[in-house]
C-alpha cells in the first residue's frame, strides 16, 4: 500500500531525492545546556526558490510525559550563558504566536531521538543566518503569548552558512 502511494506521489519522491543528492546551505549544530548536556544534533537548511527546507536530526532528548519538544528559531545570535541571550522567537512581521516566522512544528521524540523534515515559506535562508535554533523542554501549546508556554530552553544551535 505505501509503495503504491509513493509511486503516485511524485512530490514525496522528489523531496527524498533532493535531500539525498544536495548539500545543505546552512547548518545549526545542536548542543544541550546545563540541564541536559547530552542533547546533540544537527539541523540542515536548504534554500529553495519558494522557501526553506529544514531537516532536524536530534539525539539524547530527555524522557518527558509527552516526549514532544517545542522547536523555534529565535532572534538572538548566540547560545552562550545557557541560552539566556537567544531572545524571543524570530518574528519580523510582528504577528501573534504561533504565526511567527520562527515558529516550527514540534519535535517528536522516539526513544530520545527525533527526525523531521519541514518546509517553510515564512522566511528566506538569508533572514535566519546567524540566528539561533532552540529546543524547549515542553510542547508548544500554540496559544499562549508570546511564545507558546514551551518551558525551559534545553538545547540550542547557531544557524551558519555552509
C-alpha positions as CSV (number, residue, x, y, z in Angstrom):
1,X,0.0,0.0,0.0
2,X,2.7,2.5,0.9
3,X,4.6,1.6,-2.2
4,X,1.6,2.5,-4.3
5,X,1.3,5.8,-2.5
6,X,4.9,6.7,-3.1
7,X,4.7,5.7,-6.8
8,X,1.7,8.0,-7.2
9,X,3.0,10.8,-5.0
10,X,5.9,12.3,-7.0
11,X,6.4,15.2,-4.6
12,X,7.4,12.8,-1.8
13,X,9.9,11.1,-4.2
14,X,11.3,14.5,-5.2
15,X,11.8,15.5,-1.6
16,X,13.7,12.3,-0.7
17,X,15.8,12.5,-3.9
18,X,16.5,16.2,-3.2
19,X,17.8,15.5,0.3
20,X,19.9,12.6,-0.9
21,X,21.5,14.5,-3.7
22,X,22.1,18.0,-2.3
23,X,24.2,19.5,0.4
24,X,22.6,21.9,2.9
25,X,23.1,25.7,2.5
26,X,23.3,26.2,6.3
27,X,23.6,24.1,9.4
28,X,22.9,24.5,13.1
29,X,24.8,22.2,15.3
30,X,22.6,21.5,18.4
31,X,24.1,21.2,21.9
32,X,22.3,20.7,25.2
33,X,22.5,23.2,28.0
34,X,23.3,22.8,31.7
35,X,20.1,20.8,32.4
36,X,20.5,18.4,29.5
37,X,24.1,18.5,28.3
38,X,23.8,15.1,26.5
39,X,21.5,16.5,23.8
40,X,23.2,16.7,20.4
41,X,22.2,17.0,16.8
42,X,22.2,18.8,13.5
43,X,19.6,20.9,11.7
44,X,20.2,21.4,8.0
45,X,18.7,24.3,5.9
46,X,18.2,24.0,2.2
47,X,17.4,27.3,0.3
48,X,14.7,26.8,-2.3
49,X,13.2,29.4,-4.6
50,X,9.9,29.4,-2.7
51,X,11.2,29.0,0.9
52,X,13.4,26.8,3.0
53,X,13.5,23.0,3.7
54,X,14.6,22.3,7.3
55,X,15.8,18.9,8.3
56,X,16.4,18.2,12.0
57,X,18.2,15.1,13.5
58,X,18.4,15.3,17.3
59,X,19.6,12.7,19.8
60,X,19.5,12.2,23.5
61,X,16.4,14.2,24.2
62,X,15.1,13.7,27.8
63,X,12.2,11.4,28.6
64,X,9.1,13.5,29.4
65,X,5.4,12.8,29.8
66,X,4.7,13.8,26.2
67,X,8.1,13.4,24.5
68,X,7.2,16.4,22.4
69,X,9.5,19.4,22.3
70,X,8.9,23.0,21.1
71,X,11.2,23.9,18.2
72,X,11.7,27.6,17.3
73,X,14.1,29.9,15.5
74,X,14.9,32.8,17.9
75,X,16.1,36.3,17.2
76,X,19.4,36.0,19.1
77,X,22.8,35.3,17.7
78,X,24.4,33.3,20.5
79,X,23.6,30.2,22.6
80,X,26.1,31.3,25.3
81,X,25.3,31.6,29.0
82,X,22.9,28.6,29.0
83,X,20.8,30.2,26.2
84,X,20.0,33.4,28.2
85,X,20.7,35.6,25.2
86,X,18.7,33.8,22.5
87,X,16.0,36.5,22.5
88,X,12.4,35.9,21.5
89,X,11.0,34.0,18.6
90,X,12.1,35.3,15.2
91,X,9.1,37.5,14.3
92,X,9.9,40.2,11.8
93,X,6.2,40.7,10.9
94,X,5.2,41.3,14.5
95,X,2.4,38.7,14.3
96,X,1.0,36.6,17.3
97,X,2.3,33.2,18.2
98,X,2.2,30.6,16.5
99,X,2.4,32.6,13.3
100,X,5.9,33.9,13.9
101,X,8.4,33.3,11.1
102,X,10.5,31.3,13.6
103,X,7.7,29.0,14.8
104,X,8.3,25.5,13.6
105,X,6.5,22.2,14.1
106,X,7.5,20.4,17.4
107,X,10.0,17.6,17.6
108,X,8.5,14.2,18.5
109,X,11.0,12.1,20.4
110,X,11.2,8.3,19.8
111,X,13.4,6.8,22.5
112,X,15.3,10.1,22.8
113,X,15.8,10.7,19.0
114,X,13.8,12.9,16.7
115,X,14.0,13.4,13.0
116,X,11.8,15.7,10.9
117,X,11.8,17.5,7.5
118,X,9.6,20.5,7.1
119,X,9.2,23.2,4.5
120,X,8.6,26.9,5.5
121,X,7.9,29.8,3.3
122,X,7.7,32.2,6.3
123,X,11.4,33.2,5.8
124,X,14.3,33.1,3.4
125,X,17.5,31.5,4.4
126,X,19.3,34.9,4.4
127,X,16.8,36.1,7.1
128,X,17.8,33.5,9.6
129,X,21.6,33.1,9.0
130,X,23.4,34.0,12.3
131,X,20.3,33.5,14.4
132,X,19.7,30.5,16.8
133,X,17.5,27.5,16.8
134,X,16.1,26.5,20.2
135,X,14.6,23.3,21.5
136,X,12.4,23.7,24.6
137,X,11.6,21.2,27.3
138,X,7.8,21.3,26.8
139,X,5.5,21.1,23.8
140,X,4.3,24.4,22.4
141,X,0.6,25.0,23.3
142,X,0.1,27.1,20.1
143,X,-2.0,29.6,22.1
144,X,-0.1,31.3,24.9
145,X,1.5,34.6,24.0
146,X,4.2,35.5,23.2
147,X,5.8,32.1,22.9
148,X,3.5,29.1,23.5
149,X,4.4,28.3,27.1
150,X,7.1,25.9,25.9
151,X,9.2,26.0,29.0
152,X,13.0,25.9,29.6
153,X,15.4,26.2,26.7
154,X,17.2,22.8,26.7
155,X,19.3,22.9,23.5
156,X,20.4,25.4,21.0
157,X,22.5,25.8,17.8
158,X,23.5,28.8,15.7
159,X,22.4,28.8,12.1
160,X,25.6,29.2,10.0
161,X,26.1,29.2,6.2
162,X,27.9,26.1,5.0
